[in-house]
Amino acid sequence: MTYEELIKQTALADDRLVVMTAENRALIRNLPAVLGPRFIDTGITEQTLIGAAAGLALRGRIPVVHALATFLTLRAFEFVRTDVGIAGLPVKLSGFVPGFLSDGNGPTHQAIEDVSLMRGIPGMTVFAPADEADMLAMLPAIWASPAPAYVRINTRPATYEHAPFEMGKAEIVAEGTDVTILTYGMLFEQTLVARELLQAQGKSVGLINLRSLKPIDEAALLNVARRGSLLVTVEDHFITGGLYSILAEVLLRNQLTARVLPLALEERWYRPGRLSAVLEHEGFTGQHIAHRIATALGENGSTISAGPAVLENQFAE
């Protein structure tokens, strides 16, 4: 099953579903012949795309909208906020190449504040699957929900067999007593590597795949915070407004504190390149993540071995 096959299957079973795009057809290029007038390409006009989607939603449709994540969340932000958010319409936003998945593109195409923007809209739900299998598991529930939704599209192959998806629930991969890594999206695969490397150093390492950033699984965050181990947030997003901020909000709301190491992008965009080069330069390979955590634990991280080679992105925009 692919993303295109899932949306085709869903649309053929429910004629309320409309597929829309702002000339971003990489994942849905075979759907026009199948869906006919229920496939709408507005051209590179993200604001118009969102306005039209809101209009269709007012008529009882469920628009699934596709565009590059940076233009979907930035260029069209006011339309998402006003036309979709204030009205609480069931428009489903599919943001392509978010975060490091836009590896070769410069800052204009880097969506690394998208989570912050989308979760700031009242009523908007926000999801970031770890890989394609994780994404396909969560999309039926997201599309069936009456709430507006933003999804960080991720078609990277799975390296982990995921638990069934439950709205607002995190996936507890492992529990640990020395450190717990909290992450979402495509960096999940590198945190798996980091966990193995740290375990080889004798560390007990927990790992949580958040999956849903809004609603957030507060119980899972509070549970690991109360255990007292080091918490590490790992995300391909600016440090402001992403998972580190979410964790801080949850802790303060519950009058708790914790030792937290945030691994995120701070006050700058990343240097573009092949994905392996981006992760190496920015310090987000499994080895780099493990080294940074070991250092925070007061250990010598120089003995941590290299992880497997990073699989380069295979898709086109």
Phi and psi in degrees as a GROMACS rama.xvg file:
@    title "Ramachandran Plot"
@    xaxis  label "Phi"
@    yaxis  label "Psi"
@TYPE xy
-113.805  172.964  THR-2
-57.782  -45.6099  TYR-3
-63.3975  -41.3705  GLU-4
-65.4418  -37.3399  GLU-5
-67.5028  -44.4758  LEU-6
-70.1139  -33.7389  ILE-7
-63.9438  -47.2988  LYS-8
-60.6789  -42.833  GLN-9
-67.7125  -42.4649  THR-10
-67.1582  -37.2901  ALA-11
-69.8079  -25.1245  LEU-12
-88.6598  -17.1198  ALA-13
-141.005  104.655  ASP-14
-74.7368  1.67518  ASP-15
-77.279  -21.4678  ARG-16
-77.6449  127.164  LEU-17
-121.361  131.996  VAL-18
-98.5114  126.016  VAL-19
-128.44  153.026  MET-20
-153.137  154.728  THR-21
-104.239  62.9805  ALA-22
61.0853  32.2182  GLU-23
-118.777  91.5607  ASN-24
-109.765  9.55048  ARG-25
-53.6056  -39.5673  ALA-26
-98.3262  -5.3382  LEU-27
-134.896  27.4422  ILE-28
-68.3915  -19.1684  ARG-29
-96.5426  1.65487  ASN-30
-81.3532  -28.3969  LEU-31
-55.9184  -40.9531  PRO-32
-69.0392  -24.4765  ALA-33
-87.4528  -42.7476  VAL-34
-96.453  -14.2759  LEU-35
57.4605  -124.818  GLY-36
-67.6068  -9.40873  PRO-37
-88.0761  9.67615  ARG-38
-115.07  119.752  PHE-39
-126.664  121.934  ILE-40
-113.224  113.935  ASP-41
-88.8811  0.90295  THR-42
80.9583  -173.243  GLY-43
-78.8643  74.3636  ILE-44
-142.681  71.1966  THR-45
-61.1658  -36.5412  GLU-46
-64.1725  -45.1297  GLN-47
-62.1634  -39.887  THR-48
-56.1883  -48.0956  LEU-49
-69.7685  -40.6722  ILE-50
-60.9295  -43.0428  GLY-51
-66.4166  -39.429  ALA-52
-63.0137  -41.4329  ALA-53
-62.3769  -40.9029  ALA-54
-62.0242  -42.593  GLY-55
-65.9825  -38.3115  LEU-56
-64.169  -35.3436  ALA-57
-64.2802  -23.3064  LEU-58
-94.9545  14.9008  ARG-59
91.922  5.43205  GLY-60
-86.196  163.255  ARG-61
-118.001  92.1562  ILE-62
-77.7642  130.137  PRO-63
-107.646  112.247  VAL-64
-106.95  132.797  VAL-65
-120.289  134.765  HIS-66
-166.315  165.243  ALA-67
-59.3527  136.781  LEU-68
-56.632  -37.4702  ALA-69
-66.022  -40.1585  THR-70
-80.2563  -30.8539  PHE-71
-66.0428  -38.2256  LEU-72
-97.4347  -22.2644  THR-73
-101.1  -59.8926  LEU-74
-60.9624  -39.1835  ARG-75
-99.4056  16.4825  ALA-76
-57.0419  -47.9902  PHE-77
-62.6148  -34.4431  GLU-78
-69.7227  -38.1705  PHE-79
-65.4226  -45.42  VAL-80
-63.287  -48.3166  ARG-81
-86.0111  -49.6745  THR-82
-75.727  -38.7666  ASP-83
-97.6311  -49.2129  VAL-84
-68.2403  -51.6214  GLY-85
-62.8034  -38.4933  ILE-86
-80.1134  -14.2166  ALA-87
62.7777  42.9288  GLY-88
-87.4419  148.501  LEU-89
-80.2157  56.5192  PRO-90
-89.0022  131.152  VAL-91
-107.802  114.67  LYS-92
-95.7608  119.447  LEU-93
-105.981  104.863  SER-94
-92.3884  116.697  GLY-95
-90.136  147.946  PHE-96
44.6456  58.3714  VAL-97
-77.6438  161.347  PRO-98
53.9561  -136.385  GLY-99
-69.8464  -10.1204  PHE-100
-69.4711  -12.4317  LEU-101
-92.3231  33.6314  SER-102
-42.2291  -48.5731  ASP-103
-85.4897  -4.59694  GLY-104
-92.6118  151.953  ASN-105
-78.8604  -174.094  GLY-106
-55.9135  -31.314  PRO-107
-62.9542  -24.8174  THR-108
-110.487  13.416  HIS-109
-98.9068  109.876  GLN-110
-89.742  90.4697  ALA-111
-127.017  17.9538  ILE-112
-130.383  9.37346  GLU-113
-64.3978  -40.5302  ASP-114
-62.8978  -43.3799  VAL-115
-59.9468  -45.8778  SER-116
-66.1929  -47.8707  LEU-117
-70.2896  -38.6321  MET-118
-73.8392  -13.8089  ARG-119
-78.3091  -8.96989  GLY-120
-89.4954  118.929  ILE-121
-54.2824  131.463  PRO-122
88.0872  -16.9636  GLY-123
-74.268  133.43  MET-124
-100.433  151.349  THR-125
-136.045  129.948  VAL-126
-132.775  145.914  PHE-127
-141.75  91.4377  ALA-128
-68.8609  151.181  PRO-129
-74.6256  -27.8723  ALA-130
-167.573  -174.565  ASP-131
-64.8068  -41.7318  GLU-132
-62.8581  -41.817  ALA-133
-62.3531  -41.5612  ASP-134
-65.7755  -45.4009  MET-135
-65.7027  -27.6027  LEU-136
-71.7027  -31.0841  ALA-137
-95.7131  -22.9642  MET-138
-62.2744  -40.9684  LEU-139
-56.5965  -40.5299  PRO-140
-69.6572  -36.7798  ALA-141
-67.5678  -44.8512  ILE-142
-68.7811  -28.3085  TRP-143
-81.1542  -16.9053  ALA-144
-72.9472  145.426  SER-145
-76.652  -4.69695  PRO-146
-86.8186  150.157  ALA-147
-64.5276  150.255  PRO-148
-145.817  144.569  ALA-149
-118.895  128.677  TYR-150
-121.599  126.539  VAL-151
-76.2499  102.497  ARG-152
-66.5032  132.967  ILE-153
-142.951  109.214  ASN-154
-106.267  17.1672  THR-155
-67.641  143.823  ARG-156
-64.1115  145.25  PRO-157
-74.177  142.79  ALA-158
-116.567  11.4548  THR-159
-149.838  140.538  TYR-160
-87.3606  111.378  GLU-161
-81.5078  155.248  HIS-162
-75.6585  158.898  ALA-163
-55.7027  146.192  PRO-164
-81.95  138.452  PHE-165
-132.99  126.522  GLU-166
-53.0569  124.775  MET-167
80.5709  5.45557  GLY-168
-111.127  135.433  LYS-169
-81.1208  160.286  ALA-170
-98.7016  114.017  GLU-171
-85.818  102.397  ILE-172
-76.8905  -42.2653  VAL-173
-160.617  152.608  ALA-174
-106.807  145.146  GLU-175
-142.204  160.683  GLY-176
-105.784  -18.9222  THR-177
-91.9596  -40.4182  ASP-178
-156.584  148.124  VAL-179
-126.631  125.08  THR-180
-93.0543  128.656  ILE-181
-111.826  127.846  LEU-182
-151.985  176.151  THR-183
-156.556  160.324  TYR-184
71.7809  -155.919  GLY-185
-66.3005  -19.1758  MET-186
-75.5639  -5.44406  LEU-187
-55.0578  -42.6282  PHE-188
-63.4926  -34.9201  GLU-189
-75.1237  -30.2955  GLN-190
-70.9223  -30.1252  THR-191
-60.9486  -44.0277  LEU-192
-63.29  -46.5894  VAL-193
-58.9166  -40.6916  ALA-194
-61.4528  -44.3338  ARG-195
-63.4928  -40.7364  GLU-196
-66.3318  -38.6253  LEU-197
-71.9409  -35.6967  LEU-198
-62.6966  -35.817  GLN-199
-65.0476  -19.2786  ALA-200
-92.3494  5.23411  GLN-201
90.4188  11.8577  GLY-202
-90.9949  147.295  LYS-203
-94.9989  113.671  SER-204
-122.978  120.372  VAL-205
-90.0068  157.362  GLY-206
-146.704  128.871  LEU-207
-125.947  125.774  ILE-208
-94.6574  107.464  ASN-209
-64.9096  -37.279  LEU-210
64.9612  -63.2388  ARG-211
-105.809  120.725  SER-212
-94.9003  -19.7664  LEU-213
-155.769  107.999  LYS-214
-71.6077  146.875  PRO-215
-96.079  149.994  ILE-216
-82.7339  83.5953  ASP-217
-61.55  -36.9382  GLU-218
-61.5688  -39.5079  ALA-219
-66.7102  -41.4277  ALA-220
-66.305  -44.6624  LEU-221
-66.0128  -35.5597  LEU-222
-62.1131  -46.656  ASN-223
-73.6978  -32.2198  VAL-224
-64.5949  -39.4583  ALA-225
-70.438  -17.9511  ARG-226
-76.0228  -19.7144  ARG-227
87.6371  0.0301918  GLY-228
-79.1964  169.725  SER-229
-65.7042  133.043  LEU-230
-105.473  133.454  LEU-231
-123.848  118.2  VAL-232
-94.2422  127.556  THR-233
-122.831  119.918  VAL-234
-155.191  145.667  GLU-235
-93.2079  72.4663  ASP-236
-159.246  156.653  HIS-237
-58.6094  149.306  PHE-238
-64.4298  -27.5587  ILE-239
-79.8094  122.035  THR-240
90.0631  -8.04275  GLY-241
-94.5397  -146.052  GLY-242
-63.7616  -38.1497  LEU-243
-59.4103  -44.0455  TYR-244
-65.3584  -41.6361  SER-245
-59.8803  -46.0637  ILE-246
-60.8202  -44.3856  LEU-247
-60.6169  -41.8315  ALA-248
-62.5035  -43.382  GLU-249
-65.1338  -43.995  VAL-250
-63.9945  -46.2313  LEU-251
-65.3447  -39.2813  LEU-252
-61.2202  -27.7182  ARG-253
-105.792  14.876  ASN-254
53.6598  46.556  GLN-255
-122.018  160.395  LEU-256
-132.726  167.77  THR-257
-161.282  159.52  ALA-258
-81.7855  117.823  ARG-259
-128.202  131.328  VAL-260
-111.313  110.062  LEU-261
-89.026  126.612  PRO-262
-112.437  102.361  LEU-263
-154.07  -178.863  ALA-264
-89.7423  126.271  LEU-265
-111.594  111.735  GLU-266
57.498  28.3675  GLU-267
-164.428  155.498  ARG-268
-84.3673  161.295  TRP-269
-86.6951  158.209  TYR-270
-79.8194  121.994  ARG-271
-70.1544  155.161  PRO-272
171.578  -172.085  GLY-273
-61.7284  153.026  ARG-274
-55.0443  -42.5202  LEU-275
-60.4752  -38.8624  SER-276
-70.3685  -37.3789  ALA-277
-62.9195  -48.4966  VAL-278
-64.7149  -36.9611  LEU-279
-66.8939  -47.0546  GLU-280
-67.0341  -39.8017  HIS-281
-87.5744  -6.19369  GLU-282
83.108  34.9799  GLY-283
-121.033  15.7918  PHE-284
-71.1616  164.254  THR-285
-56.4959  -39.9427  GLY-286
-65.1641  -44.4154  GLN-287
-63.9165  -42.8284  HIS-288
-61.3447  -44.9404  ILE-289
-62.7291  -40.7806  ALA-290
-64.3407  -42.9227  HIS-291
-66.5109  -35.8878  ARG-292
-70.8674  -43.2181  ILE-293
-59.512  -41.4978  ALA-294
-62.4166  -42.0805  THR-295
-64.3347  -27.0369  ALA-296
-85.1444  1.10408  LEU-297
82.6033  18.1909  GLY-298
-101.374  163.863  GLU-299
-86.6514  108.255  ASN-300
-83.2755  1.44608  GLY-301
-68.5222  -17.6273  SER-302
-89.7178  -1.76361  THR-303
-71.6657  127.502  ILE-304
-79.5272  168.041  SER-305
-73.8633  147.013  ALA-306
-88.7164  -175.033  GLY-307
-65.8536  158.778  PRO-308
-62.4178  144.395  ALA-309
-74.3955  130.359  VAL-310
-73.4008  123.2  LEU-311
-72.123  153.805  GLU-312
-64.7806  141.155  ASN-313
-111.586  -6.63741  GLN-314
-95.3385  166.547  PHE-315
-112.941  156.265  ALA-316
